[in-house]
Amino acid sequence: MFYLLSKIFSFLFSPLNWVFILLITAFFIKINKWKKNLIYIAIATLYLFSNSYIFHITASKWNIKPIKLKNNERYKYAIVLGGMANFDEELKRIKFSVSVDRLLQALSLYKTGYIENIIISGGSGSILYPEMLESEIVRSYLLQIGIQESDILIENRSKNTRQNALFTSELLGTKNHNETCLLITSSSHMRRAIGCFEKTGIKTHPYPTNQLDSAFKFSLGNFLLPDPAILNSWKLLIHEIAGYMIYRIKGYI
């Protein structure tokens, strides 16, 4: 039920949907004063949430900053959280999302000897296709590109971050709970992920990827002019902040 509700409420995390709701309400409302006010609010909302400067200031306060591992750092396990891939049935091949950076970083760390094993944690994130298990899809891909089968572990039951932590804890077992694992996920998701894994007793060292506020350079243009791409970035950021708050309330972190 919690998983289903999270999918439904994700609609409300998008500023573009807020604007849509305001305009639809303004269209049907009869009182002219309220109609005008709703339109003004919609325009202001659209402008504010498409402003890249405001977004990057906010995101930089929330995101966990990326790190560079020391030359002598070594980890037995790197836990890579899902949300980066699915399977294209028509083309019969893996299809990656914008979050694939977490997998690419894990592969780089594996090839350069910083990590020994890659744990892919993620079941089906789809209500319509529950049989499409992301970790198994990614595992097949890793085998195709030459990663040793013995170095890949998968957790294929989780549907959210809390389950990522719970089921990965079961996978590792009690004998590996003293092992510090490298936790790899997006920088905006890292706060919630760390909290969930700490709750299960797994020691982690964060390795953030997918910086939402990366490559930002201040200019008069991005201070004043709207950027439509920022609307989706806000959706992702609001989703993570809301998710963190809900997890805190429910005692998951």
N, C-alpha and C positions, 0 to 999 in steps of 0.2 A: 504493500500500500504506500509506504514512504517513497519507494522508487517511482511508482506511478505518479504520485503527487508532485514529485520533484520535476518530472517531465512536463506536467501540465503547467506548473508555476513558472517554468523556464520562459514561457511566453511573456511573462511580466518583467523579465530581466532586460528586455530590449527597449531602449529609449525610442527607437523608431515605432515600436508598438504603442508606446505612450502617446506619441504624436498622432498616430492613427486613431486611437480611442478618443482623444480630445477632438479631433476633426469630425469624426462620426457623431459624437455627442453634440457638437456645435451645429451639425447639419440638421439634426432632428429637434433641437430645442427651439422653443417658440419665442422666448423672451430675447429681444435684440441685444440688450445690454450683456446678458450672459453669453450669448452667441459670440459677440465681439471679444469678450474677455477670454473665452476658450480658444478662439483663433489666435489671439495675441500670445497666450500661454503656450500654444502649440508651436508657434514660430520661435519663441524664445527658447523652448526646450530643444527644438531642432538645431538652433544655432549653438547653444551652449554645449550640447552633446556631440557636435561635429567639430568642435574646436580642439585641435590637436595639442595646443599648449596646455589647456586646462586638463585634458586627459593625461598627458605625460607627467604633469606635476602630481596628479592623484595616483597614477600607477606607480610612480617611483617611490611613493610613501608605503605602498602595499607590497610590492613585489620583493621577493627574496633575491638579493643580488647574486649574479653568477660568481663562481669561484674557479681558481686554477689549482689543481692538485699539486702537492709537492712531489719532487722527483722520487722520493723514497716512500710515498704513500702507496699501499696495496690493500685491496679488498677482495675477500673471497667471493662476495656476492654483490651484484648491482641489481637493485629492484627497479624495473622500468614499468611505470604505470600505464595502463591502456588509454584509449581515446585518440589513437593515432592512425588506425587502419581498419579497413574492412575488405570484403572480397567482392570483386566485380563479376557477377555470374555470367554476364554476356561475353566479356572478354576473357574470362577464366584466368584472372590474375589479381594480385593484391592491389588495393587502391589506398594510397596514403592521404592523410589530412595535413593541415598546416602544423599539426603538433608532432610531426615525424622527427623533428629535431631531437627529441628525447631518445629515440632509437638510434639515430645517427651518432649522437654523442656517446651512447653506450658502446656502439661498435668501435668507435675510435679508441675509447678507453680499453676495450678488450684487446684490440690489435696492438696497442702500445704497452700492454702488460700491466695496466693499473688494476684491472679486475680479472678474476678467474672464471666466474660464472655469471650468466645473464638470466635473471628471473623476469619473465613477462607476466604481469598480473592484469587480467582482464577477461571477463566473460563476454556476454552479449549486452551491448548497450542499446539494443533495439527492441522495442515492444513488438514490432511486426515480424522480426526475424530472430527469435530467441535461440535458434539452432546455430546462428553464426557467431562462433566463439573467437574473439579477437586474438587471444593468446595463441591459439592453435594455428590461426592464419599467419601470424607473425613468425611462429616457430617454423612453419613450412618454408617461409621466405628465408629465414636465417640458414636453414639447412641447404637451400638452393645456392646461397652465396658462399658456402664453404665453412660455416661455423660448425665446430665439433658438436655432435649430438649430445655428448656427455656434459657439455658446458652450458646447455640450455635447460632451464627449468620453467615450467608453466603452471600458472594458477588460473583455471578457466571458469570459475564459478561466480566471481564478483561482478556486481552491477553498479557499485558506487565505491567511494574512497574508503569508507568504513569497512566494507567487505574486502577490499584490496588488502587492508591491514590484517583483518581476522584470518582470512584464508591463506595469506602468505605466511602468517605465523604458524598455522597448522602445517604448511608445506615444509617450513624450515625445521619444525620440531623443537623440543626443549634443548637438545644438545647444541643447537646453533644460536640460541637466544643471547649468548654472550658475545657473539660475533657482531661487530659493527658493520652494517650494510650501507652501501652507497645508494641513496634514494634519488632516483632520477624522474623528474616530472617538470611541468612548466613552472616558471617563477611565480605566477599568480596563484597556482594551485598548491604550492609547496607548504604554505602555513597549515592548511587543512591536512595535508598528507602527513607532515611531521607529527601533528597532534594525534592523528589516528594511530600511527605506528608506535608512538611512544605509549599510547594507552594499552597496546597489546604487549608491551614489554620488549619490543624489538628496538635495538639501538641502531640509530641511523645517522648518517652524515649527509646533509643535503647537497645535491648537485643540480641546481636550477637550470632550466633551458627555456627556450621560447620567450624571450624577454618582450613583453608587450610595450615597454617604454624604451626599447633600444633604438639606436641610430637616430635620435632626435636632436636636431640642431635648431636653436631659436632663430627665427627671422620674423620680420614684420608680417610676411605673408601667412605663416602658420599661426601667428598670434591673432590675426584679424579674419582670415578667410576660412570658411568651413571646409572640412575634408570628409566626404561621405564614408570613407573606409574606417574612420574613427568610430562611427556608430556601432559597428560590429565589435570593435575592441572594447567599447564600453559594455556591451552585452556580456562579453566574456569576463570582464573585471567585476561587474555587478553580480554575476552568477557566483563567482568565487567568494566575494565578500559576504553575500547572503548565505551561501553554503557554509561558510565558516561560522557565522553567527548561529545558524540553525543547529549545527553540530555541537556548538558550545551549550546551547539550551538543552539539547537532548542528552548531553553527557558523553558524547562520542569522543570528545577531545578534552 
